Amino acid sequence: MLEEQLKNVIKKFNLNDEKAITFGHPKMKMKWVLPLVGTTIYSVEQFQPFFIYFDKSGITFFPLDLNNKYEIIGKSFIAWNDLKNFKFKKGLIMEDEIQLQLDDGKIEMKIPKSKAMNQWIKQNNKYLIEHNHFYNN
């Protein structure tokens, strides 16, 4: 399902480099914790998956609809020139992280190192790391 949507986004938005796209989600933050006898309830922000495309001009985010077979629901672009800082942090086990520092805030995204039945994620992540995510500032 995810690979089918990947092909759709590449075709629909005429993305030139099929290896320069990966899958990710915002860093999840805890809203609150409710300790109860025998259990604890946690509340976290809603999970929102994205395709993330990197090229020499910047980063494009394509949010995916969880309720509609990962259909693309939009497009958002951040130019490298608009960033104050870009940082890639290698994760220990399951996910790496990218941090984008803008004038008015910070965006933190988690990038899974792999995903079941989606070998392209691991291959594309390796390609992006080798090319420093096309960040040249």
LOKEDO-863849 format. One record per residue: x, y, z of N, C-alpha, C, CB in turn; residue number from 1. Coordinates in pm, 1 decimal. Atoms other than C-alpha are relative to their C-alpha. Glycine has a CB too. Example, Ala and Ser with C-alpha at 12.3 -4.5 7.8 and 13.67 -1.06 7.14 Angstrom:
// residues 2
89.0|-119.0|0.0|1230.0|-450.0|780.0|90.0|120.0|0.0|-99.2|2.7|124.6|1
-82.0|-119.0|-6.0|1367.0|-106.0|714.0|-77.0|109.0|73.0|41.4|46.2|-141.5|2
//
This chain:
// residues 137
82.9|-119.8|0.0|0.0|0.0|0.0|87.3|126.1|0.0|-94.3|-0.1|121.9|1
-86.0|-117.5|-9.2|274.1|247.9|96.2|80.8|18.6|-128.4|94.2|-11.9|120.6|2
-78.8|-7.8|123.1|481.9|165.1|-211.3|-84.9|49.2|-117.3|60.8|-136.9|-33.0|3
91.8|-47.9|104.0|179.4|223.3|-435.6|-19.5|151.5|11.3|-136.6|-72.5|10.5|4
16.1|-144.3|-19.6|127.3|568.9|-282.4|129.3|75.1|-31.2|-44.2|29.5|143.9|5
-128.3|-59.8|35.5|498.6|639.7|-323.7|7.7|22.9|-150.5|116.4|-89.2|46.9|6
0.1|-12.9|146.6|469.0|575.6|-697.0|-95.4|110.9|-44.7|-39.8|-134.1|-66.2|7
97.9|-104.8|32.9|161.8|800.7|-708.5|54.8|139.9|25.7|-127.9|-20.3|80.6|8
-52.0|-133.4|-32.0|334.4|1094.2|-535.5|114.4|38.0|-94.1|47.8|5.3|146.4|9
-109.7|-27.5|93.1|641.4|1064.1|-760.0|-55.5|41.9|-136.0|91.5|-124.1|-15.0|10
60.5|-31.8|129.9|423.6|1067.5|-1070.0|-79.8|131.0|5.2|-91.3|-115.1|-45.2|11
88.5|-116.7|-10.4|170.2|1329.5|-953.7|76.4|131.1|12.3|-91.9|-15.5|118.9|12
-75.2|-123.2|-24.3|432.0|1583.1|-841.2|129.0|6.5|-81.6|32.5|12.5|147.6|13
-112.8|0.6|92.5|689.5|1494.0|-1109.2|133.9|12.6|73.9|-14.8|113.5|-101.2|14
-123.0|-2.0|-78.1|966.6|1423.3|-857.6|111.1|-66.4|-81.6|-19.4|-71.9|137.4|15
-106.9|44.8|89.1|1296.3|1381.0|-1042.2|83.8|-114.4|54.1|88.8|113.5|-30.4|16
-89.8|98.4|-59.8|1490.3|1162.4|-797.9|-80.0|-93.9|90.4|113.3|70.1|80.0|17
81.2|96.7|-74.9|1301.7|852.2|-682.5|66.7|-48.5|128.3|-31.0|-118.6|-87.5|18
-71.9|43.4|-120.3|1570.6|776.8|-421.8|2.5|107.7|108.5|142.3|-39.2|-36.1|19
-11.0|-112.7|-93.2|1545.1|1119.1|-254.8|-126.0|20.5|83.1|30.9|126.5|-76.0|20
123.2|-9.2|-78.7|1213.4|1047.2|-82.9|1.5|-108.4|107.1|-126.2|-13.8|-91.0|21
7.4|96.4|-108.5|1156.4|878.4|249.3|-134.7|15.2|71.1|118.2|19.0|99.5|22
122.9|3.1|-78.0|882.8|816.4|504.3|34.4|49.0|139.9|-63.7|-144.1|3.3|23
-26.3|-47.3|-135.2|855.3|991.1|840.4|-124.2|52.0|68.7|103.9|107.2|-2.4|24
109.5|-56.1|-79.3|639.8|1146.7|1109.3|58.4|99.1|98.9|-80.4|-112.0|74.0|25
-49.8|-93.6|-101.0|667.3|1435.6|1355.6|40.6|-73.8|127.4|-106.5|106.1|32.0|26
-41.4|56.5|-127.3|846.1|1361.2|1678.9|-118.4|7.0|94.9|123.9|74.8|58.3|27
116.2|7.0|-87.9|573.9|1247.8|1916.7|34.0|57.2|137.3|-49.6|-145.3|13.0|28
-19.6|-60.2|-131.1|538.0|1446.1|2236.7|-113.5|-41.7|93.2|8.0|154.0|-11.0|29
96.6|37.9|-102.0|364.8|1344.3|2554.4|-81.6|122.8|39.6|71.0|-61.8|123.7|30
86.7|-109.4|-45.5|64.2|1562.8|2640.1|-17.6|-5.2|151.3|-137.6|-6.7|-69.9|31
18.7|15.4|-143.3|-7.2|1423.6|2984.5|5.6|-147.2|37.9|-133.2|62.1|44.4|32
-5.0|135.5|-55.3|24.0|1115.8|3208.3|-94.8|-3.8|119.0|146.9|-40.9|42.1|33
94.6|16.3|-110.3|-250.1|991.5|3442.1|31.4|-132.5|71.0|-149.0|3.1|-51.6|34
-28.9|124.2|-72.7|-119.4|741.8|3699.6|-123.3|-47.2|76.4|118.3|20.1|97.2|35
112.3|61.9|-71.0|-391.1|507.0|3828.4|49.4|-126.3|68.7|-117.9|-32.3|-97.3|36
-36.6|123.8|-67.5|-381.8|206.4|4058.0|0.4|-113.9|-102.4|-98.2|-30.6|117.6|37
-11.0|114.2|90.3|-255.3|-85.0|3850.5|24.2|35.0|-146.0|-122.3|-80.4|9.3|38
-21.6|-38.7|139.9|-214.2|115.2|3527.0|38.2|147.4|-8.7|-126.6|-27.7|-84.8|39
-29.3|-140.5|27.0|-98.2|442.2|3377.5|-51.9|32.0|-139.2|153.6|30.6|12.0|40
54.2|-41.2|129.6|-269.2|629.0|3093.6|85.7|114.2|-53.7|-150.3|43.4|12.1|41
-81.7|-101.1|65.6|-59.5|830.2|2848.9|-79.6|63.0|-113.2|131.9|-61.0|-52.9|42
61.6|-68.4|113.7|-183.3|1089.6|2601.9|111.7|63.3|-82.6|-104.3|108.2|47.3|43
-101.3|-56.4|89.5|34.8|1173.3|2301.5|-68.9|67.8|-117.1|97.9|-109.7|-50.2|44
54.0|-65.9|117.9|-12.6|1390.5|1995.9|-39.7|-103.3|-104.5|101.9|99.0|-58.3|45
45.5|90.6|104.7|-186.2|1234.3|1696.9|112.9|-29.7|-97.7|-120.4|59.4|-74.1|46
-99.7|44.0|96.3|39.0|1035.8|1462.6|-38.2|48.8|-139.1|14.1|-153.6|2.0|47
24.6|-48.5|136.7|69.4|1198.8|1118.1|118.5|-40.8|-87.6|-20.8|156.5|-2.6|48
-109.9|42.1|87.5|278.1|1017.6|854.0|17.5|94.5|-118.9|-24.6|-142.3|-50.2|49
-34.8|-83.5|113.8|452.5|1199.0|568.5|92.8|-75.2|-93.9|65.2|130.5|46.7|50
-111.8|23.5|89.2|652.1|1133.2|257.5|81.8|127.7|7.1|-46.0|-35.4|-148.9|51
-88.5|-116.6|-8.8|953.6|1364.7|276.2|98.6|-8.5|-115.8|75.1|6.1|138.9|52
-84.0|-3.0|120.5|1133.9|1461.0|-45.9|107.3|107.9|14.6|-86.3|25.9|-127.3|53
-112.9|-91.3|-10.1|1478.9|1622.9|-45.8|57.4|24.7|-139.5|108.7|-56.5|95.5|54
-74.2|-31.3|122.0|1644.6|1804.6|-335.1|85.9|123.5|25.9|-96.7|23.1|-121.0|55
-94.2|-110.6|-17.7|1892.0|2087.6|-393.4|-67.7|131.2|39.3|78.2|20.4|-126.8|56
68.8|-124.1|-34.3|1625.6|2354.7|-344.0|-61.5|-2.5|139.9|-107.5|28.1|-101.5|57
58.6|6.7|-133.6|1478.1|2225.6|-15.9|-65.0|-133.4|31.2|-100.9|108.4|16.1|58
70.3|119.4|-48.4|1245.9|1977.7|153.4|-148.7|17.2|-26.9|26.5|-24.1|152.6|59
143.7|-0.7|23.9|891.7|1892.8|46.3|-63.9|-108.0|86.7|-32.4|-22.6|-151.1|60
74.1|92.3|-85.6|647.8|1731.3|289.1|-134.3|-30.6|-64.9|-19.7|59.0|142.6|61
128.4|44.9|53.1|351.6|1527.3|166.1|-72.9|-75.7|111.6|19.1|-90.7|-128.1|62
73.9|70.6|-105.7|111.8|1446.0|455.1|-90.6|-107.6|-59.7|-83.8|99.6|83.2|63
77.7|115.2|46.9|-68.7|1113.7|421.5|-121.5|-21.6|89.0|87.3|-127.4|-3.0|64
125.5|24.4|-70.4|-425.6|1030.2|519.4|-2.8|-143.8|51.3|-121.3|27.5|-92.5|65
2.6|133.4|-60.2|-424.1|736.7|761.9|-131.5|-72.7|-25.3|24.4|10.0|149.0|66
132.0|60.4|15.4|-795.9|676.7|708.6|-36.1|-32.0|-143.9|-103.2|90.3|57.1|67
31.5|20.0|140.8|-776.5|661.8|330.8|118.1|-61.2|-74.7|-40.3|132.4|-64.6|68
-106.3|76.4|64.3|-500.5|413.7|243.5|122.2|84.6|-35.3|-53.1|-65.2|-124.2|69
-119.2|-84.2|16.6|-221.5|671.3|281.2|-6.8|90.8|-122.3|122.6|-86.8|-9.6|70
14.3|-97.3|109.6|-360.8|904.5|13.3|71.0|129.3|38.5|-150.9|27.4|-31.9|71
-66.0|-127.8|-23.0|-161.6|1225.8|-22.7|-106.4|106.9|19.4|94.9|36.6|-117.8|72
103.0|-100.6|-28.3|-358.7|1512.5|132.9|52.0|143.0|-12.4|-55.7|-21.3|139.0|73
-52.4|-134.5|16.7|-131.4|1805.2|56.1|146.8|0.7|-32.9|-23.9|80.3|123.3|74
-140.9|-18.8|32.1|212.3|1944.6|-10.5|47.1|127.8|68.9|23.0|6.9|-155.3|75
-57.9|-116.3|-64.9|434.8|2181.5|185.6|149.2|0.4|-29.2|-28.0|-0.4|153.7|76
-139.9|-10.4|39.3|778.8|2309.1|84.6|73.5|98.8|89.6|11.7|42.4|-146.9|77
-88.6|-88.9|-74.0|1063.1|2459.5|288.6|131.2|7.3|-77.4|22.6|-50.1|148.2|78
-125.3|-19.4|73.2|1355.8|2605.5|93.9|117.5|-5.1|97.5|-1.3|135.1|-77.3|79
-119.8|2.6|-83.6|1706.9|2547.8|228.1|34.6|140.5|48.8|118.5|-60.3|-77.5|80
-31.7|-139.1|-36.9|1751.9|2927.3|228.3|-85.9|51.8|115.0|-17.6|90.7|-120.5|81
89.1|-41.5|-108.8|1459.9|2959.5|473.1|35.8|-62.6|134.2|-142.1|-34.8|-34.6|82
-40.3|68.0|-122.3|1629.0|2733.8|726.8|117.6|71.7|65.1|36.2|-145.8|-29.1|83
-114.7|-49.7|-76.5|1855.8|2865.8|999.6|99.0|-112.7|23.7|-45.5|60.9|134.8|84
-85.3|115.5|-24.5|1986.8|2515.0|1058.9|-74.2|-127.8|-38.8|44.2|-5.2|148.3|85
50.8|133.5|28.2|1937.2|2156.0|942.1|91.8|-98.1|70.5|-7.6|-28.6|-154.8|86
-79.9|98.2|-72.3|2049.3|1868.9|1161.0|-58.6|-139.0|-21.1|6.5|34.3|150.6|87
37.7|140.1|8.9|2040.3|1494.7|1099.3|62.9|-70.8|118.4|45.1|-64.0|-135.9|88
-49.1|73.9|-116.0|2069.8|1278.6|1410.3|-25.1|-148.8|-21.5|-68.5|49.4|130.9|89
10.3|144.6|16.4|2141.6|908.2|1373.3|-57.0|-60.3|127.9|138.6|-62.6|-34.0|90
61.8|65.6|-114.5|1917.2|704.5|1600.2|70.7|-129.2|35.2|-146.1|-27.1|-27.4|91
-66.9|121.8|-44.5|2035.2|407.1|1802.7|-61.8|-127.1|-57.6|-2.5|-6.9|149.7|92
62.2|127.4|38.2|1778.0|146.7|1702.1|-95.6|14.5|-117.5|-74.2|-58.8|118.0|93
109.1|6.2|97.3|1458.4|216.0|1507.4|-11.0|121.6|-92.4|-128.3|-16.9|72.4|94
27.0|-121.4|77.3|1451.1|578.0|1388.7|115.9|99.4|9.4|-129.4|65.9|48.6|95
-88.3|-115.2|1.5|1676.0|863.2|1286.3|-88.1|123.3|17.8|84.8|7.1|-133.1|96
76.8|-122.5|-19.6|1573.4|1225.9|1331.1|58.5|112.9|-84.0|-2.3|39.3|149.0|97
-44.8|-124.0|62.0|1588.2|1546.3|1130.5|-59.6|115.5|79.6|-41.5|7.3|-151.5|98
44.7|-119.3|-70.1|1562.5|1887.8|1294.0|18.3|118.4|-93.6|78.0|20.6|134.0|99
-2.0|-117.5|85.7|1475.8|2199.0|1095.9|-23.3|122.5|86.8|-106.8|-10.2|-113.1|100
14.6|-122.4|-77.5|1532.2|2535.2|1261.6|-41.3|112.6|-94.3|132.2|35.4|75.3|101
52.7|-111.9|77.8|1320.0|2815.6|1113.3|2.1|125.8|85.2|-143.6|-29.7|-50.2|102
6.6|-125.0|-75.4|1285.3|3180.9|1214.1|-100.6|-7.7|114.5|-36.0|114.9|-92.6|103
109.0|-0.1|-97.8|962.0|3107.9|1399.1|-21.8|-133.2|70.4|-126.0|39.9|-67.2|104
18.6|125.6|-71.1|1019.3|2760.3|1537.7|88.3|-112.1|-52.1|-142.7|-41.6|-8.3|105
-79.9|117.8|31.4|1161.9|2412.6|1507.7|-92.8|-113.9|-41.4|88.0|-41.7|121.4|106
73.1|118.6|43.5|1034.8|2107.4|1319.9|90.5|-120.2|25.0|-42.9|10.0|-152.0|107
-74.7|122.5|-26.7|1147.1|1765.8|1442.0|-78.4|-117.3|-57.7|25.4|-19.1|153.4|108
64.1|114.3|65.8|1070.7|1460.6|1230.4|80.9|-126.3|27.3|-13.4|24.2|-153.4|109
-62.4|130.7|-16.2|1143.5|1093.6|1296.1|-5.8|-71.9|-134.5|-70.6|-83.8|112.5|110
-11.3|73.7|125.5|1258.9|884.1|1000.8|28.2|-146.4|34.6|113.1|60.3|-92.4|111
-26.8|141.3|-27.9|1218.7|505.3|1041.9|116.0|-50.8|-85.2|-125.9|-85.0|-25.6|112
-112.8|56.2|74.4|1533.4|316.6|943.2|-47.6|-104.6|-99.8|102.4|-61.7|96.1|113
60.2|98.1|91.1|1315.2|49.7|784.8|-147.6|-13.3|35.7|72.9|-139.4|8.7|114
142.8|22.2|-22.8|950.3|-47.7|755.2|-34.7|-131.8|-67.3|-88.6|119.2|-55.9|115
34.5|132.0|52.7|808.0|-395.1|703.2|-57.7|10.0|-140.9|-99.9|-69.9|92.7|116
46.9|11.6|138.3|752.4|-480.2|335.3|22.6|128.6|-81.0|-148.0|-35.8|-1.1|117
-32.1|-123.3|71.5|897.7|-143.4|225.9|151.9|18.3|-1.4|-70.5|123.3|65.9|118
-145.5|-0.5|7.5|1263.4|-211.4|144.0|54.0|133.2|-53.0|47.8|-114.2|-88.3|119
-43.5|-126.8|59.0|1281.7|118.1|-47.1|35.8|103.7|106.0|-108.6|55.0|-90.6|120
-27.7|-98.7|-105.3|1283.3|314.0|282.3|145.7|-10.5|44.4|-95.0|-20.4|121.2|121
-137.8|21.0|-43.1|1612.3|163.0|397.6|97.6|44.2|-109.6|23.2|-148.5|36.4|122
-86.4|-36.6|112.6|1768.9|207.7|51.6|2.7|151.7|-21.0|-47.4|-69.9|-128.5|123
7.1|-144.4|21.0|1648.1|566.7|12.6|65.0|77.3|114.6|-145.2|43.5|-16.1|124
-63.4|-66.6|-113.8|1759.4|663.0|365.2|152.0|-3.2|-13.4|-43.1|-66.3|132.1|125
-144.5|12.1|20.9|2109.1|534.2|287.7|46.1|100.2|-106.5|37.5|-144.9|-41.9|126
-30.8|-94.1|109.0|2112.8|736.7|-35.9|-3.7|144.7|51.1|-100.5|-17.9|-117.4|127
12.7|-136.2|-52.9|1995.5|1052.2|144.8|114.0|34.3|96.8|-135.3|16.6|70.8|128
-111.2|-23.2|-93.1|2258.5|1016.0|418.0|129.5|20.4|-78.4|14.8|-119.1|99.5|129
-120.4|-13.4|83.1|2530.9|967.8|154.4|7.4|136.7|-68.0|3.5|-110.5|-105.8|130
5.4|-129.6|65.6|2416.8|1293.7|-9.5|-31.5|114.8|96.3|-102.7|-3.6|-109.6|131
26.9|-100.4|-103.7|2372.6|1483.8|321.2|-138.4|62.6|-17.0|107.3|109.6|-3.1|132
137.4|-45.9|22.8|2000.7|1513.7|234.9|-4.1|120.8|-93.1|-67.0|34.8|132.9|133
-14.1|-109.7|96.3|2113.8|1762.8|-36.3|11.0|135.7|67.4|-117.2|0.6|-95.3|134
-18.1|-125.6|-74.6|2176.2|2024.0|233.2|142.2|49.1|-21.3|-29.8|-19.2|152.8|135
-133.6|-52.0|31.1|2468.0|2249.3|134.1|32.3|129.4|72.2|13.2|21.6|-147.6|136
-26.8|-128.3|-67.7|2450.9|2545.2|374.5|90.3|-19.0|120.2|-130.9|66.3|44.1|137
//
